[in-house]
Amino acid sequence: MFHVVLYQPEIPPNTGNVGRQCVGMRAELHLIGPVQFDLSRQAVRRAGLDYWDHLELTIHTNPEAFLEWLGARRPWVVTRKGRLRYDRPAYKDEDVLIFGSETQGLPASWIERWDGRTVHVPILGPVRNYNLANTVGIVLAQACLNAGMYNNQPVAGG
């Protein structure tokens, strides 16, 4: 199971969409606080997130708590400045995919810390960046593919 990490997420619909992707791709979602929106059971139900009960979710109250949890796990930091294209790493089950907040990204110290483990999704047209939830979907699907997690899945329409 991959671990998808959102660093101080700011936009509830993005977090909800990432949660859906994690449920569908059997990944655990980690949120690094502070989180600025309500994640209570009532708020989630009101937002129509009927899959949220199936989500494996861990909330780290601050970056230090996350770093303690991370320990010796293998992180991949997703950033526009990443060294590798997102489809190049030999992802392994249990890898940790770290994404920055929608407006601030990740702290420069985190990108420097894992400089050799940074990836990017190429941008071909005149946009500054991609939506966070879309980027998570692109990278997580590729990580699952590279790790062989789809090998026993039937091909749609086939």
DSSP file (Angstrom, degrees, kcal/mol; ACC not computed):
  #  RESIDUE AA STRUCTURE BP1 BP2  ACC     N-H-->O    O-->H-N    N-H-->O    O-->H-N    TCO  KAPPA ALPHA  PHI   PSI    X-CA   Y-CA   Z-CA
    1    1 A M              0   0    0      0, 0.0    26,-0.2     0, 0.0    93,-0.1   0.000 360.0 360.0 360.0 128.0    0.0    0.0    0.0
    2    2 A F        -     0   0    0     24,-0.4    26,-2.8    23,-0.3     2,-0.5  -0.419 360.0-133.7 -77.3 159.6    1.3    3.4   -1.0
    3    3 A H  E     -ab  28  96A   0     92,-2.3    94,-3.3    24,-0.2     2,-0.5  -0.979  14.8-160.6-116.5 119.5    1.2    6.4    1.4
    4    4 A V  E     -ab  29  97A   0     24,-3.1    26,-3.3    -2,-0.5     2,-0.5  -0.891  10.4-163.4-101.7 125.8   -0.1    9.6   -0.1
    5    5 A V  E     -ab  30  98A   0     92,-3.2    94,-2.7    -2,-0.5     2,-0.6  -0.937  10.4-165.6-117.2 126.4    0.9   12.7    1.9
    6    6 A L  E     -ab  31  99A   0     24,-2.8    26,-2.7    -2,-0.5     2,-0.8  -0.956  18.3-141.3-109.3 120.3   -0.6   16.1    1.6
    7    7 A Y  E    S-a   32   0A   0     92,-2.6    26,-0.1    -2,-0.6    98,-0.1  -0.720  74.5 -32.9 -84.2 111.3    1.4   18.8    3.3
    8    8 A Q  S    S-     0   0    0     24,-1.9    -1,-0.2    -2,-0.8    94,-0.2   0.902  81.6-149.7  44.4  61.6   -1.0   21.3    5.0
    9    9 A P        -     0   0    0      0, 0.0    27,-0.8     0, 0.0    28,-0.1  -0.242  18.1-173.3 -62.1 148.8   -3.8   21.0    2.4
   10   10 A E        +     0   0    0      1,-0.2    -2,-0.1    25,-0.1    91,-0.0   0.635  61.1  65.8-117.6 -22.0   -5.9   24.1    1.9
   11   11 A I    >>  -     0   0    0      1,-0.2     4,-1.8    26,-0.0     3,-0.8  -0.905  62.3-155.2-116.4 109.5   -8.8   23.2   -0.4
   12   12 A P  H 3> S+     0   0    0      0, 0.0     4,-2.7     0, 0.0     5,-0.2   0.861  92.4  54.7 -52.9 -44.4  -11.4   20.7    0.9
   13   13 A P  H 3> S+     0   0    0      0, 0.0     4,-2.4     0, 0.0     5,-0.2   0.872 107.2  51.8 -61.3 -33.4  -12.6   19.4   -2.5
   14   14 A N  H <> S+     0   0    0     -3,-0.8     4,-2.6     2,-0.2     5,-0.2   0.940 110.8  47.2 -63.6 -45.5   -9.0   18.6   -3.5
   15   15 A T  H  X S+     0   0    0     -4,-1.8     4,-2.4     1,-0.2    -1,-0.2   0.897 112.1  50.9 -63.6 -39.7   -8.5   16.6   -0.3
   16   16 A G  H  X S+     0   0    0     -4,-2.7     4,-2.0     2,-0.2    -1,-0.2   0.916 111.0  48.0 -62.3 -43.4  -11.8   14.8   -0.9
   17   17 A N  H  X S+     0   0    0     -4,-2.4     4,-2.2     2,-0.2    -2,-0.2   0.908 111.4  49.8 -64.5 -42.6  -10.8   13.9   -4.4
   18   18 A V  H  X S+     0   0    0     -4,-2.6     4,-2.5     1,-0.2    -1,-0.2   0.895 108.2  54.8 -63.4 -39.3   -7.5   12.6   -3.3
   19   19 A G  H  X S+     0   0    0     -4,-2.4     4,-2.3     2,-0.2    -2,-0.2   0.916 107.0  50.1 -59.1 -43.3   -9.3   10.6   -0.6
   20   20 A R  H  X S+     0   0    0     -4,-2.0     4,-2.6     1,-0.2    -2,-0.2   0.918 110.4  49.8 -61.0 -44.2  -11.4    9.0   -3.3
   21   21 A Q  H  X S+     0   0    0     -4,-2.2     4,-2.2     1,-0.2    -1,-0.2   0.899 109.6  51.8 -62.0 -40.2   -8.3    8.1   -5.3
   22   22 A C  H  <>S+     0   0    0     -4,-2.5     5,-2.8     2,-0.2     4,-0.4   0.909 110.6  47.4 -64.7 -41.6   -6.7    6.6   -2.3
   23   23 A V  H ><5S+     0   0    0     -4,-2.3     3,-0.9     3,-0.2    -2,-0.2   0.946 114.5  47.1 -62.7 -46.6   -9.7    4.4   -1.6
   24   24 A G  H 3<5S+     0   0    0     -4,-2.6    -2,-0.2     1,-0.2    -1,-0.2   0.804 120.3  37.2 -66.1 -30.4   -9.8    3.3   -5.3
   25   25 A M  T 3<5S-     0   0    0     -4,-2.2   -23,-0.3    -5,-0.2    -1,-0.2   0.244 111.0-116.4-107.5  12.2   -6.1    2.6   -5.5
   26   26 A R  T < 5 +     0   0    0     -3,-0.9   -24,-0.4    -4,-0.4     2,-0.3   0.922  64.9 143.0  54.4  51.6   -5.8    1.2   -2.0
   27   27 A A      < -     0   0    0     -5,-2.8    29,-0.5   -26,-0.2     2,-0.4  -0.867  50.9-120.5-116.0 153.6   -3.4    3.8   -0.7
   28   28 A E  E     -a    3   0A   0    -26,-2.8   -24,-3.1    -2,-0.3     2,-0.5  -0.797  24.1-139.5 -93.1 136.0   -3.3    5.4    2.8
   29   29 A L  E     -ac   4  57A   0     27,-2.8    29,-2.5    -2,-0.4     2,-0.4  -0.823  16.2-169.3 -97.7 131.6   -3.8    9.2    3.0
   30   30 A H  E     -ac   5  58A   0    -26,-3.3   -24,-2.8    -2,-0.5     2,-0.5  -0.980   3.3-162.8-118.9 130.7   -1.7   11.2    5.4
   31   31 A L  E     -ac   6  59A   0     27,-2.4    29,-3.2    -2,-0.4     2,-0.6  -0.960   8.2-150.3-113.2 128.9   -2.5   14.8    6.1
   32   32 A I  E     -ac   7  60A   0    -26,-2.7   -24,-1.9    -2,-0.5    29,-0.2  -0.882  40.9 -93.6 -98.8 120.5    0.1   17.0    7.7
   33   33 A G  S    S+     0   0    0     27,-3.5     2,-0.1    -2,-0.6   -25,-0.1  -0.205  93.7  72.1 -80.6 172.1   -1.4   19.7    9.8
   34   34 A P        -     0   0    0      0, 0.0     2,-0.5     0, 0.0    -2,-0.1   0.312  63.6-169.4 -77.2 141.0   -2.4   22.2   10.5
   35   35 A V        -     0   0    0     -2,-0.1   -25,-0.1    -4,-0.1     4,-0.1  -0.880  10.8-154.2 -98.0 128.2   -5.5   21.3    8.4
   36   36 A Q        +     0   0    0    -27,-0.8     2,-0.3    -2,-0.5    -1,-0.1   0.252  66.1  62.6 -92.7  12.2   -7.7   24.4    8.0
   37   37 A F  S    S-     0   0    0    -28,-0.1     2,-0.4   -26,-0.0    -2,-0.1  -0.909  89.4 -88.7-137.7 166.2  -11.0   22.7    7.3
   38   38 A D        +     0   0    0     -2,-0.3    -2,-0.1     1,-0.1     0, 0.0  -0.564  33.6 172.3 -79.5 123.5  -13.4   20.4    9.1
   39   39 A L        +     0   0    0     -2,-0.4    -1,-0.1    -4,-0.1     5,-0.0   0.109  33.2 136.0-113.4  18.8  -12.8   16.7    8.7
   40   40 A S  S  > S-     0   0    0      1,-0.1     4,-2.5     4,-0.0     5,-0.2  -0.223  70.5-108.7 -64.5 159.3  -15.4   15.6   11.3
   41   41 A R  H  > S+     0   0    0      1,-0.2     4,-2.4     2,-0.2     5,-0.2   0.888 120.3  51.1 -55.4 -41.9  -17.7   12.7   10.4
   42   42 A Q  H  > S+     0   0    0      2,-0.2     4,-2.7     1,-0.2    -1,-0.2   0.919 110.4  47.7 -64.4 -44.3  -20.7   15.1   10.1
   43   43 A A  H  > S+     0   0    0      2,-0.2     4,-1.6     1,-0.2    -2,-0.2   0.901 113.0  48.5 -64.7 -40.6  -18.8   17.5    7.7
   44   44 A V  H  <>S+     0   0    0     -4,-2.5     5,-2.0     2,-0.2     4,-0.3   0.915 113.2  47.0 -66.4 -43.0  -17.6   14.6    5.5
   45   45 A R  H ><5S+     0   0    0     -4,-2.4     3,-1.6    -5,-0.2    -2,-0.2   0.914 110.1  53.4 -64.5 -42.4  -21.1   13.1    5.3
   46   46 A R  H 3<5S+     0   0    0     -4,-2.7    -1,-0.2     1,-0.3    -2,-0.2   0.836 104.7  55.7 -61.1 -33.3  -22.6   16.6    4.5
   47   47 A A  T 3<5S-     0   0    0     -4,-1.6    -1,-0.3    -5,-0.2    -2,-0.2   0.505 116.8-116.0 -78.7  -3.8  -20.1   16.9    1.7
   48   48 A G  T < 5 +     0   0    0     -3,-1.6     2,-1.8    -4,-0.3    -3,-0.2   0.741  61.4 152.1  79.2  22.9  -21.4   13.6    0.2
   49   49 A L    > < +     0   0    0     -5,-2.0     3,-1.7     1,-0.2     4,-0.3  -0.545   9.6 166.9 -87.7  75.0  -18.1   11.7    0.6
   50   50 A D  T 3  S+     0   0    0     -2,-1.8     3,-0.3     1,-0.3    -1,-0.2   0.626  71.9  55.5 -68.0 -13.3  -19.7    8.3    0.9
   51   51 A Y  T >  S+     0   0    0      1,-0.2     3,-2.2    -3,-0.1     4,-0.4   0.533  78.4  95.5 -91.9  -8.8  -16.4    6.5    0.5
   52   52 A W  G X  S+     0   0    0     -3,-1.7     3,-1.4     1,-0.3    -1,-0.2   0.802  75.4  62.3 -58.6 -32.5  -14.7    8.3    3.3
   53   53 A D  G 3  S+     0   0    0     -3,-0.3    -1,-0.3    -4,-0.3    -2,-0.1   0.736 102.9  51.9 -64.7 -20.9  -15.4    5.5    5.8
   54   54 A H  G <  S+     0   0    0     -3,-2.2     2,-0.3    -4,-0.1    -1,-0.3   0.513  88.2 107.6 -90.5  -6.3  -13.3    3.2    3.6
   55   55 A L    <   -     0   0    0     -3,-1.4     2,-0.9    -4,-0.4   -27,-0.1  -0.549  66.4-140.1 -78.7 131.3  -10.3    5.6    3.6
   56   56 A E        +     0   0    0    -29,-0.5   -27,-2.8    -2,-0.3     2,-0.4  -0.838  37.2 179.0 -86.3 110.8   -7.3    4.8    5.6
   57   57 A L  E     -c   29   0A   0     -2,-0.9     2,-0.4   -29,-0.2   -27,-0.2  -0.953  21.1-177.5-125.5 131.2   -6.4    8.2    7.0
   58   58 A T  E     -c   30   0A   0    -29,-2.5   -27,-2.4    -2,-0.4     2,-0.6  -0.997  11.3-158.0-124.9 130.1   -3.7    9.4    9.3
   59   59 A I  E     -c   31   0A   0     -2,-0.4     2,-0.6   -29,-0.2   -27,-0.2  -0.939   2.2-159.7-109.9 121.3   -3.5   13.0   10.4
   60   60 A H  E     -c   32   0A   0    -29,-3.2   -27,-3.5    -2,-0.6     6,-0.1  -0.883  14.3-143.2 -97.7 123.4   -0.1   14.2   11.6
   61   61 A T  S    S-     0   0    0     -2,-0.6    -1,-0.1   -29,-0.2   -29,-0.1   0.755  76.5  -4.4 -63.5 -24.9   -0.6   17.3   13.8
   62   62 A N  S  > S-     0   0    0    -28,-0.1     4,-1.7     1,-0.1     3,-0.4  -0.964  80.6 -92.0-158.4 169.1    2.5   19.0   12.4
   63   63 A P  H  > S+     0   0    0      0, 0.0     4,-2.6     0, 0.0     5,-0.2   0.851 121.0  57.3 -58.5 -35.5    5.5   18.4   10.1
   64   64 A E  H  > S+     0   0    0      1,-0.2     4,-2.0     2,-0.2     5,-0.1   0.902 104.9  50.9 -64.1 -40.7    7.7   17.1   13.0
   65   65 A A  H  > S+     0   0    0     -3,-0.4     4,-2.0     2,-0.2    -1,-0.2   0.894 111.1  49.3 -63.6 -39.4    5.1   14.4   13.8
   66   66 A F  H  X S+     0   0    0     -4,-1.7     4,-2.9     2,-0.2    -2,-0.2   0.943 108.8  51.5 -64.0 -46.8    5.1   13.3   10.2
   67   67 A L  H  X S+     0   0    0     -4,-2.6     4,-1.7     1,-0.2    -1,-0.2   0.858 108.5  52.4 -60.7 -34.9    8.9   13.2   10.0
   68   68 A E  H  < S+     0   0    0     -4,-2.0    -1,-0.2     1,-0.2    -2,-0.2   0.933 111.7  45.7 -64.8 -44.9    8.9   11.0   13.1
   69   69 A W  H  < S+     0   0    0     -4,-2.0    -2,-0.2     1,-0.2    -1,-0.2   0.899 106.9  60.4 -62.3 -40.4    6.4    8.6   11.5
   70   70 A L  H >< S+     0   0    0     -4,-2.9     3,-2.9     1,-0.2    -1,-0.2   0.895  72.4 146.0 -58.5 -44.1    8.4    8.7    8.2
   71   71 A G  T 3< S-     0   0    0     -4,-1.7    -1,-0.2     1,-0.3    -2,-0.1  -0.153  78.6 -13.0  47.3-122.1   11.5    7.3    9.8
   72   72 A A  T 3  S+     0   0    0     -3,-0.2    -1,-0.3     2,-0.1    -2,-0.1   0.272 101.2 126.1 -96.1   9.8   13.3    5.0    7.3
   73   73 A R    <   -     0   0    0     -3,-2.9    22,-0.1    -4,-0.2    21,-0.0  -0.215  69.7-103.0 -64.8 162.2   10.5    4.8    4.8
   74   74 A R        -     0   0    0     20,-0.3    22,-3.0    18,-0.1     2,-0.3  -0.780  39.4-162.9 -92.7 107.9   11.2    5.7    1.2
   75   75 A P  E     -d   96   0A   0      0, 0.0     2,-0.4     0, 0.0    22,-0.2  -0.643  12.2-166.0 -89.3 147.7    9.8    9.2    0.3
   76   76 A W  E     -d   97   0A   0     20,-3.0    22,-3.0    -2,-0.3     2,-0.6  -0.990  15.0-150.4-124.9 121.2    9.3   10.5   -3.2
   77   77 A V  E     -de  98 118A   0     40,-2.7    42,-2.9    -2,-0.4     2,-0.6  -0.824   4.0-150.6 -98.3 122.4    8.7   14.3   -3.2
   78   78 A V  E     +de  99 119A   0     20,-2.9    22,-0.6    -2,-0.6     2,-0.3  -0.829  35.2 143.1 -97.3 118.5    6.5   15.6   -6.0
   79   79 A T    >   -     0   0    0     40,-2.8     3,-2.2    -2,-0.6    -2,-0.0  -0.991  62.2-114.8-152.3 150.7    7.4   19.1   -7.0
   80   80 A R  T 3  S+     0   0    0     -2,-0.3    43,-0.1     1,-0.3    40,-0.1   0.771 119.6  54.5 -57.1 -23.9    7.6   21.2  -10.2
   81   81 A K  T 3  S+     0   0    0     38,-0.1    -1,-0.3    -3,-0.0    39,-0.1   0.249  81.3 141.3 -94.5  12.2   11.4   21.3   -9.6
   82   82 A G    <   -     0   0    0     -3,-2.2    37,-0.2    37,-0.3    38,-0.1  -0.189  50.3-141.5 -61.0 146.5   11.7   17.5   -9.4
   83   83 A R  S    S+     0   0    0     32,-0.4     2,-0.3    35,-0.3    36,-0.2   0.877  82.1  51.1 -74.3 -40.1   14.8   15.9  -10.9
   84   84 A L  E    S-f  119   0A   0     34,-2.3    36,-2.3     2,-0.0     2,-0.2  -0.738  88.0-112.1-103.1 147.1   13.1   12.8  -12.3
   85   85 A R  E >   -f  120   0A   0     -2,-0.3     3,-2.4    34,-0.2    36,-0.2  -0.551  39.9-111.1 -68.9 144.7   10.0   12.5  -14.5
   86   86 A Y  T 3  S+     0   0    0     34,-2.4    -1,-0.1     1,-0.3    35,-0.1   0.670 114.1  54.7 -56.4 -22.5    7.2   10.9  -12.4
   87   87 A D  T 3  S+     0   0    0     33,-0.2    -1,-0.3     1,-0.2    34,-0.1   0.451  93.1  74.5 -92.8   0.8    7.2    7.7  -14.4
   88   88 A R    <   +     0   0    0     -3,-2.4    -1,-0.2     2,-0.1    -2,-0.2   0.847  69.9  91.4 -84.8 -36.4   10.9    7.0  -14.0
   89   89 A P  S    S-     0   0    0      0, 0.0     2,-1.4     0, 0.0    57,-0.0  -0.203  77.1-124.4 -64.3 152.9   11.3    5.7  -10.4
   90   90 A A        -     0   0    0     57,-0.0    -2,-0.1     2,-0.0    53,-0.1  -0.676  40.2-159.7 -89.8  77.5   11.1    2.1   -9.5
   91   91 A Y        -     0   0    0     -2,-1.4     2,-0.3    51,-0.1     3,-0.0  -0.244   4.9-157.3 -61.4 148.2    8.3    2.7   -7.0
   92   92 A K    >   -     0   0    0    -18,-0.1     3,-2.2   -91,-0.0    55,-0.1  -0.946  30.0 -87.9-127.4 149.8    7.8    0.0   -4.4
   93   93 A D  T 3  S+     0   0    0     -2,-0.3   -91,-0.1     1,-0.3     3,-0.1  -0.274 116.7  29.7 -50.1 137.9    4.8   -1.0   -2.3
   94   94 A E  T 3  S+     0   0    0      1,-0.3   -20,-0.3   -93,-0.1    -1,-0.3   0.383  85.7 144.2  84.4  -0.3    4.9    1.1    0.9
   95   95 A D    <   -     0   0    0     -3,-2.2   -92,-2.3   -22,-0.1     2,-0.5  -0.290  48.8-126.2 -63.4 158.0    6.7    4.1   -0.7
   96   96 A V  E     -bd   3  75A   0    -22,-3.0   -20,-3.0   -94,-0.2     2,-0.6  -0.944  16.6-160.4-114.0 119.6    5.6    7.5    0.5
   97   97 A L  E     -bd   4  76A   0    -94,-3.3   -92,-3.2    -2,-0.5     2,-0.5  -0.894  12.4-160.9-103.6 114.3    4.5   10.1   -2.1
   98   98 A I  E     -bd   5  77A   0    -22,-3.0   -20,-2.9    -2,-0.6     2,-0.4  -0.845   9.6-177.1-106.9 127.2    4.7   13.6   -0.7
   99   99 A F  E     -bd   6  78A   0    -94,-2.7   -92,-2.6    -2,-0.5   -20,-0.1  -0.944  19.5-128.7-122.7 141.8    2.8   16.5   -2.2
  100  100 A G        -     0   0    0    -22,-0.6     6,-0.3    -2,-0.4   -92,-0.1  -0.231  37.9 -79.3 -81.3 173.7    2.8   20.2   -1.2
  101  101 A S  B  >  -G  105   0B   0      4,-1.9     4,-1.4   -92,-0.1    -1,-0.2  -0.255  45.0-105.7 -70.4 162.9   -0.1   22.5   -0.4
  102  102 A E  T  4 S+     0   0    0      1,-0.2    -1,-0.1   -94,-0.2    -2,-0.1   0.840 113.1  20.5 -61.8 -37.0   -2.0   24.1   -3.2
  103  103 A T  T  4 S+     0   0    0      2,-0.1    -1,-0.2     1,-0.0    -3,-0.0   0.724 133.5  33.7-106.7 -25.1   -0.6   27.6   -2.8
  104  104 A Q  T  4 S-     0   0    0      1,-0.2    -2,-0.2     3,-0.0     2,-0.1   0.612  82.2-160.0-107.8 -15.2    2.7   27.2   -0.9
  105  105 A G  B  <  -G  101   0B   0     -4,-1.4    -4,-1.9   -98,-0.1    -1,-0.2  -0.434  49.1 -33.9  68.5-145.2    4.0   23.8   -2.2
  106  106 A L  S    S-     0   0    0     -6,-0.3    -6,-0.1    -2,-0.1     2,-0.0  -0.773  71.6 -90.7-108.1 154.8    6.6   22.2    0.1
  107  107 A P    >>  -     0   0    0      0, 0.0     4,-1.5     0, 0.0     3,-1.1  -0.383  34.5-123.7 -60.1 142.0    9.2   23.9    2.2
  108  108 A A  H 3> S+     0   0    0      1,-0.3     4,-2.6     2,-0.2     5,-0.2   0.837 111.0  62.5 -56.5 -33.3   12.5   24.3    0.3
  109  109 A S  H 3> S+     0   0    0      1,-0.2     4,-2.2     2,-0.2    -1,-0.3   0.833 101.6  50.9 -64.5 -31.0   14.2   22.4    3.1
  110  110 A W  H <> S+     0   0    0     -3,-1.1     4,-1.8     2,-0.2    -1,-0.2   0.910 110.3  48.3 -71.9 -41.1   12.1   19.3    2.3
  111  111 A I  H  < S+     0   0    0     -4,-1.5     6,-0.2     1,-0.2    -2,-0.2   0.913 115.4  45.3 -64.6 -41.6   13.0   19.5   -1.4
  112  112 A E  H >< S+     0   0    0     -4,-2.6     3,-1.4     1,-0.2    -2,-0.2   0.894 108.1  58.0 -66.7 -40.0   16.6   19.9   -0.5
  113  113 A R  H 3< S+     0   0    0     -4,-2.2    -1,-0.2     1,-0.3    -2,-0.2   0.880 120.1  27.7 -58.6 -41.2   16.5   17.1    2.0
  114  114 A W  T >< S+     0   0    0     -4,-1.8     3,-2.7     1,-0.2   -37,-0.3  -0.202  78.8 144.2-114.5  39.6   15.3   14.5   -0.5
  115  115 A D  G X  S+     0   0    0     -3,-1.4     3,-0.9     1,-0.3   -32,-0.4   0.824  72.6  49.7 -51.2 -40.4   16.9   16.1   -3.6
  116  116 A G  G 3  S+     0   0    0      1,-0.2    -1,-0.3    -3,-0.2    -2,-0.1   0.490 109.4  54.3 -79.0  -1.8   17.7   12.8   -5.2
  117  117 A R  G <  S+     0   0    0     -3,-2.7   -40,-2.7    -6,-0.2     2,-0.4  -0.148  80.1 119.4-123.6  36.1   14.1   11.6   -4.6
  118  118 A T  E <   -e   77   0A   0     -3,-0.9   -34,-2.3   -42,-0.2   -35,-0.3  -0.854  37.9-174.5-106.2 140.1   12.2   14.4   -6.3
  119  119 A V  E     -ef  78  84A   0    -42,-2.9   -40,-2.8    -2,-0.4   -37,-0.3  -0.903   4.9-163.1-129.2 158.0    9.8   13.8   -9.2
  120  120 A H  E     - f   0  85A   0    -36,-2.3   -34,-2.4    -2,-0.3   -33,-0.2  -0.967  20.8-130.5-137.9 155.3    7.8   16.1  -11.5
  121  121 A V        -     0   0    0     -2,-0.3     9,-0.1   -36,-0.2   -36,-0.1  -0.941  42.0-114.8-100.8 120.9    4.9   15.8  -13.9
  122  122 A P        -     0   0    0      0, 0.0     2,-0.6     0, 0.0   -42,-0.0  -0.226  20.9-149.6 -59.3 143.2    5.9   17.6  -17.2
  123  123 A I        +     0   0    0      1,-0.1     7,-0.0   -43,-0.1    -3,-0.0  -0.970  19.1 174.1-113.9 117.3    4.0   20.6  -18.2
  124  124 A L        +     0   0    0     -2,-0.6    -1,-0.1     2,-0.0     0, 0.0   0.727  58.5  52.7 -97.3 -25.5    3.8   21.0  -21.9
  125  125 A G  S    S-     0   0    0      1,-0.0     2,-2.2     2,-0.0    -2,-0.0  -0.414 103.7 -74.6-107.6-176.6    1.5   24.0  -22.3
  126  126 A P  S    S+     0   0    0      0, 0.0     2,-0.3     0, 0.0    -2,-0.0  -0.324  85.5 116.4 -81.2  59.4    1.3   27.5  -20.9
  127  127 A V        -     0   0    0     -2,-2.2     3,-0.1     1,-0.1    -4,-0.0  -0.935  61.5-139.8-122.2 151.2    0.1   26.7  -17.4
  128  128 A R  S    S-     0   0    0     -2,-0.3     2,-0.3     1,-0.2    -1,-0.1   0.880  77.4 -28.8 -74.9 -39.4    2.0   27.3  -14.1
  129  129 A N        -     0   0    0    -49,-0.0     2,-0.3     0, 0.0    -1,-0.2  -0.953  64.6 -96.6-163.3 177.0    1.0   24.0  -12.5
  130  130 A Y        -     0   0    0     -2,-0.3     2,-0.0    -3,-0.1    -9,-0.0  -0.702  49.8 -85.8-103.1 159.2   -1.6   21.3  -12.3
  131  131 A N     >  -     0   0    0     -2,-0.3     4,-2.4     1,-0.1     5,-0.2  -0.371  39.3-123.7 -58.6 140.1   -4.4   20.9   -9.8
  132  132 A L  H  > S+     0   0    0      1,-0.2     4,-2.6     2,-0.2     5,-0.2   0.918 109.0  49.2 -55.9 -49.5   -3.1   19.0   -6.7
  133  133 A A  H  > S+     0   0    0      1,-0.2     4,-2.2     2,-0.2    -1,-0.2   0.890 111.7  49.5 -62.6 -38.8   -5.8   16.3   -6.9
  134  134 A N  H  > S+     0   0    0      2,-0.2     4,-2.4     1,-0.2    -1,-0.2   0.914 110.5  50.6 -64.8 -41.5   -5.0   15.7  -10.6
  135  135 A T  H  X S+     0   0    0     -4,-2.4     4,-2.6     1,-0.2     5,-0.3   0.913 108.9  51.3 -63.2 -42.7   -1.3   15.5   -9.9
  136  136 A V  H  X S+     0   0    0     -4,-2.6     4,-3.1     1,-0.2     5,-0.3   0.933 110.2  50.3 -59.0 -45.1   -1.9   13.0   -7.1
  137  137 A G  H  X S+     0   0    0     -4,-2.2     4,-2.1     1,-0.2     5,-0.2   0.910 111.6  47.6 -60.2 -43.3   -4.0   10.8   -9.5
  138  138 A I  H  X S+     0   0    0     -4,-2.4     4,-1.8     2,-0.2    -2,-0.2   0.952 118.3  39.4 -62.0 -50.9   -1.3   10.9  -12.2
  139  139 A V  H  X S+     0   0    0     -4,-2.6     4,-2.6     2,-0.2    -2,-0.2   0.907 116.0  49.8 -71.0 -42.7    1.6   10.0   -9.9
  140  140 A L  H  X S+     0   0    0     -4,-3.1     4,-2.5    -5,-0.3     5,-0.2   0.914 110.9  49.6 -64.6 -42.5   -0.3    7.5   -7.8
  141  141 A A  H  X S+     0   0    0     -4,-2.1     4,-2.2    -5,-0.3    -1,-0.2   0.914 113.3  47.1 -61.9 -41.6   -1.6    5.6  -10.8
  142  142 A Q  H  X S+     0   0    0     -4,-1.8     4,-3.2    -5,-0.2     5,-0.2   0.902 110.4  52.0 -66.7 -40.3    1.9    5.5  -12.3
  143  143 A A  H  X S+     0   0    0     -4,-2.6     4,-2.0     2,-0.2     6,-0.2   0.919 110.4  48.6 -61.9 -43.0    3.4    4.3   -9.0
  144  144 A C  H  <>S+     0   0    0     -4,-2.5     5,-2.5     2,-0.2     6,-0.5   0.911 113.5  47.7 -62.3 -41.9    0.9    1.5   -8.8
  145  145 A L  H ><5S+     0   0    0     -4,-2.2     3,-1.6     1,-0.2    -2,-0.2   0.949 112.4  47.7 -63.0 -50.1    1.7    0.5  -12.4
  146  146 A N  H 3<5S+     0   0    0     -4,-3.2    -1,-0.2     1,-0.3    -2,-0.2   0.827 110.3  53.1 -61.9 -32.1    5.4    0.6  -11.8
  147  147 A A  T 3<5S-     0   0    0     -4,-2.0    -1,-0.3    -5,-0.2   -54,-0.2   0.460 115.3-115.6 -84.1  -0.6    5.1   -1.5   -8.6
  148  148 A G  T X 5S+     0   0    0     -3,-1.6     3,-1.1    -4,-0.3     4,-0.2   0.686  71.7 137.3  78.8  18.0    3.1   -4.1  -10.5
  149  149 A M  T 3 < +     0   0    0     -5,-2.5     3,-0.3     1,-0.2    -4,-0.2   0.677  70.0  51.5 -73.8 -15.9   -0.1   -3.6   -8.5
  150  150 A Y  T >  S+     0   0    0     -6,-0.5     3,-2.2    -5,-0.2    -1,-0.2   0.429  77.0 104.9 -96.0   0.5   -2.3   -3.8  -11.7
  151  151 A N  T <  S+     0   0    0     -3,-1.1    -1,-0.2     1,-0.3    -2,-0.1   0.794  86.1  38.5 -56.3 -33.2   -0.8   -7.1  -12.9
  152  152 A N  T 3  S+     0   0    0     -3,-0.3    -1,-0.3    -4,-0.2    -2,-0.1   0.254  93.6 107.0-101.9  12.3   -3.8   -9.2  -11.9
  153  153 A Q  S <  S-     0   0    0     -3,-2.2     2,-0.0     1,-0.1    -3,-0.0  -0.745  72.9-116.9 -93.3 136.3   -6.5   -6.6  -12.8
  154  154 A P        -     0   0    0      0, 0.0     2,-0.4     0, 0.0    -2,-0.1  -0.368  30.2-110.4 -67.8 150.3   -8.6   -7.2  -15.9
  155  155 A V    >   -     0   0    0      1,-0.1     3,-2.0     3,-0.1     2,-0.0  -0.671  39.0-106.5 -79.7 131.6   -8.3   -4.7  -18.8
  156  156 A A  T 3  S+     0   0    0     -2,-0.4    -1,-0.1     1,-0.3    -3,-0.0  -0.323 102.5   9.7 -59.6 135.9  -11.4   -2.6  -19.2
  157  157 A G  T 3         0   0    0      1,-0.1    -1,-0.3    -3,-0.0    -2,-0.0   0.498 360.0 360.0  75.4   2.4  -13.5   -3.6  -22.2
  158  158 A G    <         0   0    0     -3,-2.0    -2,-0.2     0, 0.0    -1,-0.1   0.402 360.0 360.0-120.4 360.0  -11.4   -6.7  -22.7
